[in-house]
Amino acid sequence: MVAYRITVVCTGNICRSPMAEFVLRERFDAAGLSDRVTIDSAGTTAWEEGSPADPRTVAALERHGHQGDYSTHRARVFDKRWFDDVDLVLAADHGHCTVLRRQAPTPEAQAKIRMLRSFDPSGPKGDALAIDDPWYGDDTSFDDTYAEVTGAADGVVEFVRDQLGE
């Protein structure tokens, strides 16, 4: 039975957030928690609604040894009504965090919003928590995004494990 729900949010839901969604799914599966935790993703804009994950996102995941079926991903827009059902909303950058906080209908909903990189124990702090958008870059930009996502992934797993009382 699913006990904990996570939504990762970026701008268009084709680069950063689906990459984090796929990585986190694998990490929760490896931790033996995939039956208790669901991960999905969304964007703050409708610019890419219905689009698949960016091929460069999929290529970066594959370069780093991930094997998955990424073909079912379709970009969607975060809906503020989801705050009722989601336990943790992970923003890729400060702009997403601002949009989400404006949408949050209650202080309890606002408390569910965190920057993804805030879970990286050796990562940056404060204004440097943003995951740069790789959209305008090359493969190196997507590899940098991958490194930032994976740097935070185990911290997210540990946080949720603690929330579940594991």
PETANOR-V588532 format. One record per pair of residues at least 24 apart in sequence whose C-alpha atoms are under 8 Angstrom apart, sorted by the first residue. I is the first residue (numbers start at 1). J is the second residue. Records with the same first field share a line. If there is no record, write none. Layout:
I = J + J
This chain:
1 = 35 + 36
2 = 35 + 36 + 37 + 38
3 = 36 + 37 + 164
4 = 36 + 37 + 38 + 86 + 87 + 160 + 164
5 = 37 + 38 + 39 + 85 + 86 + 87 + 88
6 = 37 + 38 + 39 + 40 + 86 + 87 + 88 + 89 + 90
7 = 39 + 40 + 41 + 42 + 86 + 88 + 89 + 90
8 = 39 + 40 + 41 + 42 + 89 + 90 + 91 + 92 + 116
9 = 41 + 42 + 43 + 44 + 78 + 89 + 90 + 91 + 92 + 96
10 = 42 + 43 + 44 + 91 + 92 + 93 + 96
11 = 43 + 44 + 45 + 96
12 = 42 + 43 + 44 + 45 + 46 + 47 + 48 + 49 + 75 + 76 + 77
13 = 41 + 42 + 43 + 44 + 48 + 49 + 53 + 75 + 76 + 77
14 = 48 + 51 + 52 + 53 + 54 + 57 + 74 + 75
15 = 53 + 54 + 56 + 57 + 133 + 134 + 135
16 = 57 + 92 + 131 + 133 + 134 + 145
17 = 41 + 42 + 43 + 92
18 = 42 + 53 + 73
19 = 57 + 58 + 61 + 146 + 149
20 = 149 + 150 + 153
23 = 149 + 150 + 153
24 = 153 + 157
27 = 153 + 154 + 157
28 = 157
31 = 157
41 = 76
42 = 75 + 76 + 77 + 78
43 = 75 + 76 + 77 + 78
44 = 77 + 78 + 96 + 99 + 100
45 = 77
46 = 76 + 77
48 = 75 + 76
49 = 74 + 75 + 76 + 77
50 = 74 + 75 + 76
51 = 75
56 = 139 + 142
57 = 142
60 = 139 + 142 + 143 + 146
61 = 146
80 = 104 + 105
83 = 109
84 = 109
86 = 112
87 = 112
88 = 112 + 113 + 114
89 = 113 + 114
90 = 114 + 115 + 116
91 = 115 + 116
92 = 116 + 117 + 130 + 131
93 = 129 + 130 + 131 + 132
94 = 127 + 129 + 130
116 = 149 + 152
117 = 148 + 149 + 151 + 152
118 = 152
119 = 152 + 153 + 154 + 155 + 156
120 = 151 + 152 + 153 + 154 + 155
121 = 152 + 155
122 = 151
123 = 151 + 152
